[in-house]
């Protein structure tokens, strides 16, 4: 007999599969589920069927096509009524009176009277027409029978048969009988099918006009392409703007509110229409409701532009196709046309395309330029594209200061005479001295022009990108004058102002690019000195006025309405150097983007057009200078240069190292030290490239001999 052992302590080791106890799991019977009533199941099925997308699509199709037929019938009836009565003229007359245009109202009244007179004459003619018709029918029948009998006589004479006299007449009678039998056969089906054909015609009229509610229209019309722009849509959008005077005037016009509208013209990727506002409604009241107007037109705010043309009480609406402004405009002709050249005086830079889809080309002849906008929106790219085009004119000189210093302008090495790259205060100092040198060059040209009015100078473009860095620079020079700032003591500010005042007369032009304009980083006198002012997206209307001026903003220019990040490269331009509609003070341009690699290729083409340009690239201050090597560098490929030109280039290369202490005598001493010296050519002291190279060779030979000893 075996004994059961009861353990009084809990085992710590887990049981093995052999020793583990058997666990029995008891699964209870499932609870009884009550059946769902039939009416509940039917309701659920009906709700699912009603909410199914196929059911919704079918319902929309039924409503849409039914309303196409109904509203098409209304349209045909309205057109028929307008054609038979003078209601159209009366509507137009009331609309002109409501708009305060009494001259136009009198014209429509005169047209209505002419219509009534013509209708009266037609009705009077109906009194005499039955007798005239009867007489005409009798005469025509008699003449017809006579002609047929005459034809029968001719046939009888030919066949010698008397019976042929009546052959044409009997054939005509048989033909008329055949026509009657055909009509009898066709008449029944025509009566049956006719109403269906009439309904089909009414449906076609309604479908072409999208005469159905917005929710019932097809998806591509309802949300993909946007609602088509028709006169009635524009009038409704204006009526619902919330301007009481405008709403009441449209009500008084009846259904003829469209008389306010000019022709709706296709303009690029959208349409354009002029709206003559009724008396008591100001144009700025419509401008301030741009978002509401856009939404009334089933568009986004950035897809509707409101401009003020020359005509009084008129606003010009440009309405884009939905999503069209997000499509690319294609590459620049500078990239696609390898043979393109430029002409500073007569040419125009291919900048981009305007909202109408036409090419937007900019003339830079004797025009200072200012491009501004928020960071990373395409300011440098838009400014650089114009400079790249102009570089294809071999006569144009460039002095460039890039105060961002990330290589955006590096491709101009070999094109520009001066290239400064860097954001530090030292770079601002050098950029300021570069602009001051341009002032000296301008003054020299003015002096030459005084003695020789026919003198012609090569265009000089002084370009400063990120100019706000220069205006905000805190450095004060040895003469106690600050480099930055907006006061009369500021060196950069005053140099730019001098070029703005007199530079264009001798083709010394100032181009600037700057970010987020304020009175501190873009002084009023500087921004108003530019002939071409362009702005990308900005934050406020105040900044838009700083960038473009009050006139352009009052006329509808709104770079602050552009979308950050989405409208990169879209410029609002105020300039007489770009074509725009008469009376308009600004134009919106979608600029071509030229990347770094294509820009470098264009720059190589510009270099090939030139005889060789040695770019003076600024190096960090404090670096020891090799004066003789620097002289060779600034001369470049030129056979010889005047000594004062060599000194000027040395000064641009390093103002501190080659300051006022460097004179003709010091340059002469440098060359004589190595066995060479400047010579005169045509009475002017010059430095020959071969002499400098020999001086370098002599110095290297002396150095090698010293090292050998």
C-alpha positions in Angstrom: 0.0 0.0 0.0 1.5 3.3 -1.1 1.5 6.4 1.1 0.7 9.9 0.0 3.4 12.3 1.0 2.2 15.9 1.7 5.0 18.5 1.4 4.7 21.4 3.9 7.0 23.8 1.9 6.6 25.3 -1.5 9.1 23.9 -4.1 11.4 26.5 -5.6 12.3 24.6 -8.8 9.8 24.8 -11.7 8.2 21.5 -12.4 9.4 19.4 -15.3 7.0 18.2 -18.0 7.0 14.8 -16.4 6.2 16.1 -12.9 4.0 19.1 -13.8 0.4 18.7 -12.6 -2.4 18.4 -15.1 -4.5 21.5 -15.3 -8.1 21.1 -16.4 -9.7 24.2 -18.0 -13.5 24.4 -17.8 -15.0 26.3 -20.7 -18.5 27.4 -20.0 -21.2 27.2 -22.6 -21.6 30.4 -24.6 -24.5 32.6 -23.6 -27.6 32.5 -25.7 -27.5 35.3 -28.3 -30.9 36.8 -29.1 -31.5 37.0 -32.9 -31.5 40.5 -34.4 -35.0 41.5 -35.5 -35.7 41.6 -39.2 -36.6 45.3 -39.1 -33.2 46.1 -37.6 -31.3 44.1 -40.2 -33.3 45.7 -42.9 -32.6 49.2 -41.6 -28.9 48.5 -41.4 -28.8 47.2 -44.9 -30.8 50.2 -46.2 -28.5 52.6 -44.4 -25.4 50.9 -45.8 -26.9 51.0 -49.3 -27.9 54.7 -49.0 -24.4 55.7 -47.7 -22.6 53.6 -50.3 -20.5 55.7 -52.7 -22.2 54.1 -55.7 -25.6 55.2 -54.4 -24.3 58.7 -53.9 -22.8 58.9 -57.3 -26.0 57.6 -58.9 -28.1 60.2 -56.9 -25.7 63.0 -58.0 -26.0 61.8 -61.6 -29.8 61.7 -61.5 -30.0 65.2 -60.0 -27.4 66.6 -62.2 -28.8 65.3 -65.5 -32.4 66.2 -64.4 -31.4 69.7 -63.6 -29.4 70.0 -66.8 -32.7 69.4 -68.7 -34.8 71.7 -66.5 -32.4 74.6 -66.3 -31.6 74.1 -70.0 -35.3 74.6 -70.8 -35.3 77.8 -68.6 -32.2 79.1 -70.5 -33.8 78.4 -73.9 -37.1 80.0 -72.8 -35.2 83.0 -71.5 -33.3 83.4 -74.7 -36.5 83.0 -76.8 -38.2 85.6 -74.7 -35.3 88.0 -74.9 -35.3 87.6 -78.7 -39.0 88.3 -79.1 -39.3 91.1 -76.6 -37.3 94.2 -75.5 -36.6 92.8 -72.0 -32.9 92.5 -72.7 -32.7 96.2 -73.6 -34.7 97.1 -70.5 -32.3 95.1 -68.3 -29.2 96.7 -69.8 -30.9 100.2 -69.4 -31.6 99.6 -65.7 -28.1 98.3 -65.2 -26.6 101.4 -66.7 -28.8 103.6 -64.6 -27.8 101.8 -61.5 -24.2 102.2 -62.4 -24.7 105.9 -62.9 -23.8 105.8 -66.6 -26.6 107.8 -68.0 -25.0 108.0 -71.4 -25.0 104.3 -71.8 -28.5 104.1 -70.5 -29.7 106.6 -73.2 -27.9 104.5 -75.8 -29.8 101.3 -74.7 -33.1 103.3 -74.6 -32.5 104.3 -78.3 -31.7 100.7 -79.2 -35.0 99.6 -77.5 -37.0 102.1 -79.5 -35.4 100.9 -82.8 -36.3 97.3 -81.8 -39.9 98.3 -81.1 -40.2 100.2 -84.4 -38.9 97.2 -86.4 -41.3 94.9 -84.5 -44.2 97.2 -85.3 -43.4 97.2 -88.9 -43.3 93.4 -89.0 -46.7 93.2 -87.4 -48.2 95.7 -89.8 -46.8 93.6 -92.7 -48.7 90.6 -91.4 -52.0 92.3 -92.1 -51.2 92.3 -95.9 -49.2 89.1 -96.1 -52.1 86.6 -96.5 -53.3 88.3 -99.7 -49.7 88.6 -100.9 -49.1 85.0 -100.2 -52.2 83.9 -102.0 -51.4 86.0 -105.0 -47.8 84.7 -105.0 -49.0 81.1 -104.7 -51.5 81.5 -107.6 -48.9 83.1 -109.9 -46.3 80.6 -109.0 -48.6 77.6 -109.6 -49.7 79.0 -113.0 -46.1 79.6 -114.0 -45.1 76.2 -112.9 -47.9 74.5 -114.9 -47.0 76.6 -117.9 -43.3 75.6 -117.7 -44.2 71.9 -117.4 -46.6 72.0 -120.4 -44.1 73.9 -122.5 -41.5 71.2 -121.6 -44.1 68.5 -122.6 -44.6 70.2 -126.0 -40.9 70.1 -126.6 -40.8 66.4 -125.8 -43.8 65.7 -128.0 -42.2 67.4 -131.0 -39.1 65.3 -130.4 -40.9 62.0 -130.0 -43.8 62.7 -132.4 -46.2 61.5 -129.6 -49.0 63.8 -128.6 -49.3 62.1 -125.1 -45.9 63.3 -124.1 -47.3 66.8 -123.7 -48.6 65.8 -120.3 -45.6 63.6 -119.2 -43.7 66.3 -117.2 -46.9 67.4 -115.5 -47.9 63.8 -114.5 -44.4 63.1 -113.3 -44.5 66.1 -111.0 -47.9 65.1 -109.6 -46.5 61.6 -108.9 -43.5 63.1 -107.2 -45.7 65.2 -104.9 -47.7 62.1 -104.1 -44.6 60.2 -103.2 -43.6 63.0 -100.8 -47.0 62.9 -99.2 -46.7 59.2 -98.6 -43.2 59.6 -97.1 -44.5 62.2 -94.7 -47.4 60.0 -93.7 -44.9 57.2 -92.9 -42.4 59.4 -91.0 -45.0 61.5 -89.2 -45.9 59.0 -86.6 -42.4 58.1 -85.4 -41.4 61.8 -85.6 -44.3 62.7 -83.2 -43.1 60.0 -80.9 -39.3 60.7 -81.0 -39.6 64.5 -81.3 -40.1 65.2 -77.6 -37.1 63.1 -76.7 -35.0 65.0 -79.2 -36.2 68.3 -77.7 -35.3 67.1 -74.2 -31.9 66.0 -75.4 -31.3 69.5 -76.9 -32.3 71.1 -73.6 -30.1 68.7 -71.7 -27.2 69.6 -73.9 -27.7 73.4 -73.3 -27.8 72.8 -69.5 -24.7 70.5 -69.5 -22.6 73.1 -71.4 -23.5 75.7 -68.8 -23.0 73.3 -65.9 -26.5 74.2 -64.8 -26.6 72.1 -61.6 -25.7 72.6 -57.9 -22.0 72.4 -57.1 -22.3 69.2 -55.1 -24.0 67.4 -58.1 -21.4 68.2 -60.6 -18.7 65.7 -61.7 -15.6 65.5 -59.4 -13.3 67.0 -62.0 -15.5 70.0 -62.4 -16.5 70.3 -58.8 -13.0 70.3 -57.2 -10.3 69.4 -59.7 -10.5 72.1 -62.2 -12.6 74.6 -60.2 -15.8 76.3 -61.2 -15.7 77.8 -64.7 -15.5 81.5 -64.6 -18.7 82.9 -66.3 -20.3 86.4 -66.0 -22.9 85.2 -63.6 -20.3 83.6 -61.3 -18.3 86.8 -61.2 -21.4 88.9 -60.5 -22.5 86.6 -57.7 -19.0 86.7 -56.2 -19.1 90.5 -56.2 -22.6 90.6 -54.8 -21.7 88.4 -51.9 -18.6 90.4 -50.9 -20.5 92.1 -48.1 -20.4 95.6 -49.6 -24.0 97.0 -49.1 -23.8 99.6 -51.9 -22.5 97.0 -54.4 -25.1 94.4 -53.4 -28.0 97.0 -53.7 -26.8 98.2 -57.1 -26.7 94.7 -58.4 -30.2 94.0 -57.1 -31.5 97.1 -58.9 -29.8 95.9 -62.1 -31.9 92.7 -62.0 -30.2 89.8 -63.9 -28.1 92.2 -65.9 -25.4 92.6 -63.3 -23.0 91.2 -65.9 -23.2 94.6 -67.6 -20.6 95.7 -65.1 -18.2 93.2 -66.7 -16.0 93.6 -69.7 -15.1 90.6 -71.9 -13.8 87.6 -70.0 -10.4 87.0 -71.8 -8.2 84.0 -71.6 -4.9 85.2 -70.0 -2.2 82.6 -69.6 -3.2 79.9 -67.1 -6.4 81.8 -66.1 -8.8 84.5 -67.2 -8.9 88.3 -66.9 -11.9 90.6 -66.7 -12.4 94.3 -66.0 -15.2 95.2 -63.6 -16.7 98.7 -63.7 -18.0 99.3 -60.2 -21.3 101.2 -59.7 -21.4 104.6 -58.1 -20.7 104.6 -54.4 -18.3 101.6 -54.4 -14.6 102.3 -54.1 -12.0 100.1 -55.7 -10.1 99.6 -52.3 -13.3 98.1 -50.8 -12.9 95.2 -53.3 -9.2 95.0 -52.8 -9.5 94.5 -49.1 -11.8 91.6 -49.6 -9.5 89.6 -51.8 -9.8 86.3 -49.8 -13.6 86.5 -49.7 -13.7 87.2 -53.4 -11.4 84.3 -54.2 -13.5 81.9 -52.1 -16.7 83.1 -53.8 -15.0 82.2 -57.1 -14.1 78.8 -55.7 -10.4 79.7 -55.8 -7.6 80.0 -53.2 -6.5 83.5 -52.2 -3.3 83.3 -54.1 -5.1 82.4 -57.3 -6.9 85.7 -57.6 -5.2 89.0 -58.3 -6.9 92.4 -58.0 -5.3 95.3 -60.0 -6.4 98.9 -60.6 -6.1 99.9 -64.3 -6.2 103.4 -65.7 -10.0 103.5 -66.1 -11.9 105.1 -63.3 -14.0 103.0 -60.9 -12.6 99.8 -62.4 -10.8 96.8 -61.0 -9.1 94.2 -63.1 -9.5 90.6 -61.9 -7.1 87.9 -62.9 -8.4 84.5 -61.9 -6.1 81.5 -62.2 -7.2 78.0 -63.2 -7.2 75.9 -60.0 -3.7 74.6 -59.2 -2.2 76.2 -62.3 0.2 78.5 -60.3 1.7 75.4 -58.7 2.9 74.1 -62.1 6.5 74.9 -63.2 7.0 77.4 -66.0 9.9 75.6 -67.7 13.6 76.3 -68.0 15.2 79.6 -68.7 16.1 80.4 -72.4 19.6 81.1 -71.1 19.9 77.3 -70.4 18.1 76.0 -73.5 19.6 78.4 -76.0 23.3 78.1 -76.1 23.7 80.8 -78.7 21.9 83.5 -76.8 23.8 86.8 -76.3 23.0 90.0 -74.5 23.0 93.7 -75.2 23.1 96.1 -72.3 21.5 99.0 -74.1 18.8 97.4 -76.3 18.4 93.9 -75.0 16.0 92.5 -72.4 16.8 89.7 -69.9 14.5 86.6 -70.0 13.4 86.8 -66.4 10.4 84.5 -66.4 6.7 84.6 -67.3 3.9 86.9 -66.2 0.5 85.7 -65.0 -0.9 85.8 -68.6 1.8 83.3 -69.6 3.7 85.7 -71.7 7.5 86.0 -71.5 8.5 88.6 -68.9 11.7 90.4 -70.1 13.6 93.1 -68.2 15.6 96.0 -69.6 18.5 96.9 -67.3 19.7 99.9 -69.3 20.6 102.7 -66.9 18.4 101.3 -64.2 19.4 100.7 -60.6 17.9 97.5 -59.1 16.6 96.4 -55.8 15.4 92.8 -55.1 14.1 91.9 -51.6 12.1 89.3 -49.9 12.3 86.7 -47.1 15.2 84.3 -46.7 15.3 81.3 -48.9 12.6 82.4 -51.3 14.7 82.9 -54.5 16.1 86.4 -54.1 19.7 85.5 -55.1 18.6 83.2 -57.9 16.3 85.9 -59.5 19.0 88.6 -59.2 21.7 86.2 -60.4 19.7 85.2 -63.5 19.7 88.8 -64.7 23.4 89.2 -64.0 24.1 85.9 -65.9 22.2 87.2 -69.0 24.1 90.6 -68.8 27.4 88.8 -68.5 26.9 87.6 -72.1 27.6 91.3 -73.2 31.4 91.4 -73.2 31.4 95.1 -72.6 29.8 95.0 -69.2 32.0 95.0 -66.1 31.0 93.5 -62.8 32.1 94.4 -59.2 30.3 91.9 -56.9 30.2 91.6 -53.1 28.3 88.5 -51.8 27.9 89.1 -48.1 26.4 85.7 -47.6 29.6 84.0 -48.8 28.3 80.5 -49.5 29.4 80.3 -53.2 26.2 81.6 -54.9 28.3 84.0 -57.0 31.5 81.9 -57.3 30.8 81.2 -61.0 31.6 84.9 -61.7 35.3 84.3 -61.0 36.8 85.1 -64.3 33.8 87.3 -65.3 33.8 90.0 -62.6 36.7 92.3 -62.0 36.1 92.2 -58.2 34.5 89.4 -56.3 34.1 89.6 -52.5 32.6 86.6 -50.7 32.0 86.4 -47.0 29.6 87.6 -44.2 32.2 89.0 -41.7 32.7 92.7 -40.8 35.9 92.6 -42.8 34.0 91.6 -45.9 31.6 94.5 -45.3 34.5 96.9 -45.0 35.9 95.7 -48.3 32.4 95.8 -50.0 32.1 99.4 -48.7 35.4 100.3 -50.1 34.5 98.6 -53.4 31.3 100.8 -53.6 33.4 103.9 -52.8 35.9 103.0 -55.6 32.8 102.8 -57.9 32.0 106.4 -56.8 35.5 107.5 -57.7 35.2 105.8 -61.1 31.8 107.5 -61.5 33.4 110.9 -60.7 36.2 110.2 -63.2 33.7 109.4 -65.9 31.7 112.6 -65.2 34.9 114.7 -65.5 35.7 113.0 -68.8 32.1 113.6 -70.0 32.4 117.3 -69.2 35.3 117.7 -71.5 34.0 115.3 -74.1 30.2 115.0 -74.2 30.4 112.2 -76.7 32.5 109.9 -74.5 31.1 106.4 -74.1 32.0 104.2 -71.1 31.7 100.4 -70.5 28.7 99.7 -68.2 29.8 99.0 -64.6 27.5 96.9 -62.5 28.2 97.3 -58.7 26.3 94.4 -57.1 25.9 93.8 -53.4 23.9 90.7 -52.3 22.7 90.5 -48.8 23.0 94.3 -48.5 21.3 94.3 -45.1 24.6 93.0 -43.7 26.3 96.2 -44.8 23.6 98.5 -43.5 23.7 96.7 -40.1 27.5 96.6 -39.8 28.7 98.1 -36.5 32.4 98.7 -37.5 33.7 102.3 -37.2 36.7 103.3 -39.4 39.8 105.2 -38.4 38.1 108.4 -39.5 35.4 107.8 -36.8 32.8 107.2 -39.5 30.7 104.0 -39.3 30.6 101.7 -42.3 26.9 100.7 -41.7 23.9 102.7 -40.6 21.5 105.0 -42.4 22.9 108.4 -41.4 24.9 110.9 -43.5 28.1 109.6 -41.7 27.6 106.0 -42.9 30.2 105.2 -45.6 28.2 102.4 -47.3 24.9 104.4 -47.2 26.5 107.6 -48.6 28.4 105.7 -51.4 25.2 104.0 -52.5 23.3 107.3 -52.5 26.0 109.0 -54.6 25.7 106.2 -57.2 21.9 106.4 -57.2 22.1 110.2 -57.7 24.5 110.3 -60.7 25.7 106.9 -61.7 23.2 106.1 -64.4 24.3 109.1 -66.4 27.7 107.4 -66.9 26.5 103.8 -66.8 27.6 103.0 -63.2 24.7 101.1 -61.8 23.9 99.8 -58.3 22.2 96.4 -57.9 21.3 95.3 -54.4 19.6 92.2 -52.9 18.4 92.3 -49.3 16.2 90.4 -46.8 13.1 91.5 -44.8 13.3 95.2 -45.4 13.0 97.6 -42.5 14.0 101.2 -42.0 17.2 100.0 -40.3 18.5 97.5 -42.9 17.1 99.3 -46.0 16.9 103.1 -45.5 14.2 105.0 -47.3 16.5 107.0 -49.5 18.3 103.9 -50.8 15.2 101.9 -51.6 13.5 104.8 -53.4 16.7 105.3 -55.5 16.2 102.1 -57.4 14.4 102.2 -60.8 13.6 98.5 -60.7 12.1 97.3 -57.5 11.1 93.7 -57.1 9.9 91.7 -54.1 9.3 88.1 -53.3 7.1 87.0 -50.4 7.1 89.3 -47.4 5.5 89.3 -44.0 3.5 92.5 -43.8 1.9 95.2 -46.0 4.3 97.7 -44.4 7.3 95.7 -45.8 5.6 95.6 -49.2 5.4 99.4 -49.2 9.1 99.6 -48.3 10.0 97.2 -51.1 7.8 98.5 -53.9 6.5 101.9 -52.8 3.1 103.2 -51.9 1.8 103.6 -55.5 2.2 99.9 -56.4 0.7 98.6 -53.2 -2.3 101.0 -53.5 -2.8 99.7 -57.0 -3.0 96.1 -55.7 0.6 94.8 -55.4 0.7 92.4 -52.5 3.9 90.4 -52.1 2.8 89.9 -48.5 0.0 87.8 -49.9 2.4 85.3 -51.5 2.8 81.9 -49.9 6.0 81.3 -47.9 7.8 78.3 -49.4 5.2 77.6 -52.1 5.7 80.8 -54.2 9.5 80.7 -54.4 10.8 82.8 -57.3 7.5 84.7 -57.7 8.3 88.4 -57.9 6.1 91.4 -57.8 7.9 94.0 -59.9 7.5 97.8 -60.1 9.6 99.0 -63.0 9.4 100.8 -66.3 11.9 98.3 -67.7 9.3 95.6 -68.0 6.2 95.5 -70.2 2.9 95.7 -68.4 -0.6 96.8 -69.3 -1.1 100.5 -69.8 -1.9 102.3 -66.6 -0.7 99.4 -64.4 2.1 100.2 -61.9 3.3 96.6 -61.1 3.4 93.1 -62.6 3.7 89.7 -61.1 6.5 87.5 -62.6 7.2 83.8 -62.0 11.0 83.8 -62.6 13.0 81.0 -64.2 15.2 79.2 -61.8 18.8 78.6 -62.9 20.7 76.1 -60.7 24.4 76.3 -59.8 25.6 73.9 -62.5 23.7 75.6 -65.4 24.8 79.0 -64.0 28.4 77.9 -64.1 27.9 76.8 -67.8 26.5 80.2 -68.7 29.4 81.9 -66.9 31.8 79.8 -69.0 30.1 81.1 -72.1 30.5 84.6 -70.8 34.2 84.0 -70.2 34.6 82.7 -73.7 33.2 86.0 -75.1 35.8 88.0 -73.1 39.5 88.5 -73.7 40.3 87.3 -70.2 39.4 88.8 -66.9 41.5 88.5 -63.8 39.1 88.5 -60.9 40.4 90.2 -57.8 39.3 87.8 -55.0 39.5 89.2 -51.6 41.5 87.2 -49.1 41.5 87.3 -45.3 43.1 90.3 -43.8 46.3 89.7 -41.7 47.7 87.4 -44.4 51.2 88.4 -45.5 51.2 89.8 -49.0 53.7 89.1 -51.8 53.5 92.5 -53.5 55.3 91.4 -56.7 53.1 88.4 -57.1 50.0 90.5 -56.4 51.1 92.9 -59.2 51.4 90.0 -61.6 48.0 88.8 -60.5 46.2 92.1 -61.0 47.7 92.6 -64.4 46.5 89.1 -65.5 46.6 88.5 -69.2 46.8 92.1 -70.2 50.0 93.1 -72.0 50.3 96.3 -70.0 48.3 98.4 -67.6 48.6 102.0 -66.4 50.2 102.4 -63.1 47.2 104.1 -61.5 45.0 101.1 -62.7 47.5 98.7 -61.1 47.3 100.6 -57.8 43.5 100.7 -57.9 43.4 96.9 -58.4 45.9 96.4 -55.6 43.7 98.5 -53.4 40.6 96.5 -54.2 42.6 93.2 -53.6 43.5 94.3 -50.1 42.7 97.8 -49.0 44.7 97.6 -45.8 47.8 96.2 -47.3 47.7 98.5 -50.3 46.3 101.7 -48.8 47.2 105.3 -49.3 50.9 104.5 -48.7 51.1 102.7 -52.0 51.9 105.3 -54.7 53.5 105.3 -58.1 56.9 105.8 -56.5 56.5 102.8 -54.3 55.4 100.6 -57.2 58.3 101.9 -59.2 60.7 101.1 -56.3 59.3 97.5 -56.1 60.0 96.8 -59.7 63.4 98.5 -59.7 64.4 96.3 -56.7 64.2 93.3 -59.0 65.8 94.9 -62.1 62.7 96.3 -63.8 60.8 99.6 -63.8 57.6 101.1 -65.2 57.9 102.6 -68.7 56.0 105.3 -70.5 53.6 104.4 -73.4 52.1 107.3 -75.4 53.0 109.6 -72.6 51.4 107.5 -69.8 53.3 105.5 -67.3 52.5 101.8 -67.6 53.6 98.5 -66.2 54.4 95.7 -68.7 53.4 92.2 -67.9 56.6 90.8 -69.3 58.7 93.1 -67.1 56.8 91.9 -64.0 57.3 88.3 -64.9 61.0 88.9 -65.5 61.2 90.6 -62.1 59.6 87.5 -60.5 62.0 85.3 -62.3 65.0 87.5 -61.2 63.8 87.3 -57.6 63.3 83.5 -57.7 66.8 83.2 -59.2 68.3 85.3 -56.4 66.4 83.3 -53.8 67.7 80.0 -55.3 71.3 81.3 -55.3 71.0 82.5 -51.7 69.7 79.1 -50.7 72.6 77.3 -52.5 75.2 79.4 -50.7 
